[in-house]
Amino acid sequence: MRSKKSRSKKPIRFEIYRLKGSPAAFLGTVYAPDQERALMIAIKELNITNPEYQKRLLVRESA
């Protein structure tokens, strides 16, 4: 029997927003197994190099 950690999770679609005011700016979507990895993927794929912008990212699971 496999443990839960050894199973690979099916990628989930996450929406990426930058909080810069109201409303937040939609940047795009990424697919990742969890929210933490979605943030890392978004930073890399969207080429967000400014640490201040990275702090303002919002990751939301898409329906």
VOPAGU-2260 file (C-alpha; in pm, 1 decimal, decimal comma):
REM VOPAGU-2260
SITE   aa  ch    i         X         Y         Z
SITE  MET   A    0       0,0       0,0       0,0
SITE  ARG   A    1     134,3     341,3     -93,6
SITE  SER   A    2     158,9     627,4     148,8
SITE  LYS   A    3     -18,9     951,7      70,9
SITE  LYS   A    4     310,2    1137,9      24,2
SITE  SER   A    5     437,2     903,3    -246,9
SITE  ARG   A    6     135,0     962,5    -471,4
SITE  SER   A    7     171,3    1237,9    -724,3
SITE  LYS   A    8    -109,1    1489,2    -702,5
SITE  LYS   A    9    -305,1    1588,0   -1008,4
SITE  PRO   A   10    -214,8    1946,9   -1101,2
SITE  ILE   A   11    -470,1    2205,6    -993,3
SITE  ARG   A   12    -538,9    2527,5   -1179,4
SITE  PHE   A   13    -450,2    2839,2    -979,3
SITE  GLU   A   14    -520,2    3202,5   -1065,0
SITE  ILE   A   15    -246,6    3455,3    -994,4
SITE  TYR   A   16    -323,1    3814,8    -894,3
SITE  ARG   A   17    -104,4    4108,6    -796,7
SITE  LEU   A   18    -246,1    4317,3    -514,8
SITE  LYS   A   19    -179,9    4674,3    -620,3
SITE  GLY   A   20    -504,3    4839,5    -528,1
SITE  SER   A   21    -867,5    4775,9    -586,6
SITE  PRO   A   22    -934,3    4569,7    -787,8
SITE  ALA   A   23    -635,7    4333,8    -788,3
SITE  ALA   A   24    -461,4    4281,4   -1122,4
SITE  PHE   A   25    -511,9    3936,4   -1280,2
SITE  LEU   A   26    -176,7    3807,9   -1410,8
SITE  GLY   A   27    -265,0    3461,0   -1537,5
SITE  THR   A   28    -304,6    3096,8   -1442,8
SITE  VAL   A   29     -64,8    2816,2   -1356,0
SITE  TYR   A   30    -104,3    2445,1   -1288,8
SITE  ALA   A   31      57,3    2301,3    -977,5
SITE  PRO   A   32      -5,4    2030,2    -717,0
SITE  ASP   A   33     -41,4    2284,7    -433,3
SITE  GLN   A   34     -61,0    2656,9    -359,7
SITE  GLU   A   35     301,9    2695,8    -250,3
SITE  ARG   A   36     434,2    2545,3    -572,9
SITE  ALA   A   37     186,8    2750,6    -774,8
SITE  LEU   A   38     342,5    3065,5    -632,3
SITE  MET   A   39     694,9    2949,7    -721,2
SITE  ILE   A   40     586,7    2853,6   -1073,6
SITE  ALA   A   41     409,6    3187,0   -1124,1
SITE  ILE   A   42     716,8    3384,5   -1016,8
SITE  LYS   A   43     930,0    3190,8   -1263,0
SITE  GLU   A   44     687,1    3175,2   -1558,2
SITE  LEU   A   45     570,6    3534,9   -1528,5
SITE  ASN   A   46     928,6    3654,9   -1469,8
SITE  ILE   A   47     846,8    3850,2   -1153,9
SITE  THR   A   48    1194,2    3945,7   -1032,4
SITE  ASN   A   49    1104,1    4239,8    -808,0
SITE  PRO   A   50    1079,5    4115,3    -445,3
SITE  GLU   A   51     819,0    4382,4    -365,5
SITE  TYR   A   52     592,5    4248,9    -643,1
SITE  GLN   A   53     652,4    3890,8    -527,7
SITE  LYS   A   54     524,2    3981,8    -179,6
SITE  ARG   A   55     202,9    4116,7    -332,1
SITE  LEU   A   56     105,2    3804,2    -524,1
SITE  LEU   A   57    -218,2    3628,5    -442,5
SITE  VAL   A   58    -271,0    3264,8    -543,4
SITE  ARG   A   59    -628,1    3137,1    -563,1
SITE  GLU   A   60    -749,6    2792,7    -664,4
SITE  SER   A   61    -959,9    2822,3    -976,4
SITE  ALA   A   62   -1301,2    2660,7    -997,4
